[in-house]
Amino acid sequence: MIIEQKLQDILTRASEIETQMNTGELSGDELAKLSREYSRLSEIVPLINEYFQVVAGIKDATEMQHDAELRDIANEQLVELNHKLPDIEKQLQIALLPRDAADDNSAIMEIRAGVGGEESALFAGDLYNQYKSYAMRMGWKIEVVEENATSLRGYKEVVFKVDGVGAYARLKFESGIHRVQRVPETEASGRIHTSAASVAVMPEAKDIDVIIDDKDIRIDVFRASGAGGQHVNKTDSAVRITHFPTGIVVTCQNERSQIQNKATAMAILRSKLYEKQRNEEMSARDASRKSMVGSGDRSEKIRTYNFPEQRVTDHRIKLTLYKLDDILAGGPALDEMIDALITADQLERLANME
């Protein structure tokens, strides 16, 4: 069978990579590339081995049915194995789905306050702290690129990098409008207000992903203000890059020098262009359908945080968890929400392949 040959090829490839990695003759880049591939295959190999074991068991039990003394045992085994096989096949189908090429990348996140004034800015700050705590729990690093803080610990906007393998895969479904319902700190009458903040998640682009022509950009330098230390008032260290073909503007002033700010701003611009390119390709490919878990459009309302009821509802998959504090703390409940979104996306893509 073609599918069984494909599975056998995967086992062979995993064995080849393991042998190559153990030679000690690979360069750092080669070893890192093979390690990523091996990590991916090692998730599938146990399923493949289990699949072959079940198929072999069914074959053996079928042959045992011809022996009168073993027929009852064989029938019991067949019932158990035939019940088990469809579940393994479904898991294999999901594991073999084409992966997003950017899933292993670090992520660039932008959080912006929306309607709701200062309360919206406070909620944007809550979301930033949520993702910062989650990143720390996952062993990832957070690097703030640009921030516009308010006097009440909120943010009109904050842009930051989440540096870690697979960060984008875990965070990409966070893009969209996050809505909060609670009594604001600034509200004296105790009325519940609704406000919102937008989240955008982009994969960090590598130099090979996007090439930026020097003639397509303008780089302006200016005196930084706000976070960064006293030096910001003495030097023109902040950098603004304008990309003419798309109109995208990126600003960075949180690094210690103009050179660092320019490098960071270029990295953000590259990621924005990479995401734009990816969205255009996906729109062309998936024009006939809209994903259940959303398009990643920051104008789409995806989640509501209701403080009086201590609940968080993801509207795309109709999932409600009464674990608001744990989710905002970046705890295991946020993983529960993210895992459900990933599963929904996998099942939808699987259904569209059938």
C-alpha positions, 0 to 999 in steps of 0.5 A, a space after each residue: 500500500 502507498 500509505 504504508 510505504 510512506 510510513 516506512 520511508 519516514 521510519 527510514 528517514 528518522 533512522 538516517 538522521 539519527 545516524 548522521 547526528 551521531 557522526 560528530 561531523 556536522 557543522 552547527 547549522 547542519 546539526 541544528 537543521 537535522 535536529 529540527 527535522 528529527 524532533 518533528 519525525 520523533 513525534 510521528 515515529 511512535 504512532 507509525 510503530 503502533 500502527 504497524 503493530 496493530 496491522 500485524 496483530 490483525 493479520 495474525 489474529 485473522 490467520 488464527 481464526 482458521 484454528 478451532 482451538 484459537 478461534 475465540 482468542 483470535 476473535 477477541 483480539 480482532 474486536 480489540 484491534 479493529 476498534 483501536 485501528 481507526 483512532 491510530 489512523 486518525 492520529 497519524 493523519 493529523 500528525 502527517 498534515 502539512 506543517 506551517 513553515 513558520 511554526 518553529 519560528 520565534 514570534 513578534 507580537 503587537 498589542 494595541 488598546 482599542 475602544 474603552 480609553 484608559 480601561 482598554 490600555 489597562 487591559 492591553 497591559 494585562 494581556 502583555 503580562 499574560 503573554 510575558 508570564 506564559 513565555 517565561 513558563 515555556 522557557 522563552 525570552 521576551 524582548 520589548 521593541 516599542 512601547 507606549 505606556 500610560 500613567 496607570 500601568 497600561 499600554 496604548 501599544 506594546 510591540 515585543 518579540 517572543 524568542 523561542 523555538 515553536 513560539 509562533 506555533 503556540 501563539 499564532 491563534 491569539 491574533 484578533 480582538 480580545 474583549 474584557 468585561 469588568 468594573 474599571 479601576 477608574 469607575 466610581 459607580 461600580 458599573 461593568 464596562 466592556 473594552 477591547 484590545 487588539 493582538 497581532 502575532 507574526 512569525 519572526 522572519 529570517 534574512 532568507 525569508 524576505 529581501 528588502 531593497 535599500 531603495 524601497 525604504 527610508 530610515 529616520 533617526 530621532 531623539 528617543 523618549 520614555 523607557 531606556 534610561 537617561 541616555 535617551 534624552 541625549 542622543 538621536 538613538 530612536 529609529 523609524 523605517 518606512 517601507 514605500 511599496 507597502 506603507 509599513 512604518 516601524 519604530 524602535 527606541 528601546 535599544 541602547 544604541 541607534 545601531 541596535 534600534 535599526 537592526 531591531 526595526 529591520 527585523 520587525 519590518 522583515 517579519 511584517 513583510 513576511 506575514 503580509 506575503 504569507 497572508 496573500 498566499 493563504 488567501 489565494 489558496 484558501 479563497 473558497 473557505 474561511 478557517 474556523 479558528 479565524 484568519 488572524 485578522 486583528 479586527 476579528 473578535 476572538 475572545 471575551 474575558 468576563 471578570 464578574 463570572 471569572 470566565 474566558 470564552 473563545 468565540 471561534 471554537 465556542 470554548 468557555 473556561 471558568 479559569 480567568 485568573 489562571 489564563 491571565 497569569 499565563 498558567 496551564 489554563 492558557 495552554 488548555 485554550 491554545 491546545 483546543 485551538 490547535 486541535 480545532 485547526 488540525 481537524 478542520 484541515 483534515 476534513 478539508 483534505 478528505 
